[in-house]
């Protein structure tokens, strides 16, 4: 589980580079972080957010309701 303190400081690695975007993340299904600006979705695997841009890109076209729980193992 991602703590509220960690959720407050984590940001989407793509959006923080762009002016005018905050990249704030929302916790979904206790296993996904979804960017409020670009809709990239980052899985949480074994309680560790996987904040890799390539991983977030994989899930942009997936609707929040269709995100798998638990997320697939990325190893």
N, C-alpha and C positions, 0 to 999 in steps of 0.2 A: 504494500500500500504506500502510495506517495503521500508524504506529510503535507499539510497545508503550507508550512513554511517553504518547503522545496517547490511546491506548485507556484507559490508567489514569485519566486525568482527565476524559474525556468522560462525560457522563451524559445520560440521557433528560430532555429539557426538561419533560415532563409530570410525571414521578415526583419530580423534585427539589423540586417545589412541595408535594408531599404528605408529611405527617409519617409516619415509619415506613418510607418507601421510599427506596432508595438510587439506583435508576435505572441500575444498572451494566449496561454493554453487552458483548455477546459478538460477536466477529468471526465471521461466517459466510460461507463461500465467497469470502473475500477481498474481497467487494464489498457486504456488508451488515452493519449493526450492529443487533443484536436486543436489546431491553431484557429483562432477566431478571425484572423485576417486572410489566410490563404487556403484554409481547409486541409492542410497536410495533416496526416494522422501518424502519430508515433506510438509504437507499442511499448508496453511495460512488461518486461520479461524477467521473472524471478525478482520482482520488486525494483528493477532497475530500468528507468526510462531509456529507450534506445533513440537518442536524438541525432541520428545520422540522416543527412539530407536525402540520400538514396532510399532509405527506409521510409521516410515520410512521403516521398514521391510515389512509391508503390501503391499507396492507399488513397491518393487524391480522388480517384473516380469512384471509390467505394462509399456508399451511403453509411452514415453512422449506425443505422439499424442493422446493417449487414456485416459489421466488423466482427470477426471471429473472437470468441471468448473460450479459452484463453488464446492470446495471439500465437501465431505460429513461431516455433523456435527458429531464430535466425542464424544459429551457429552452423 
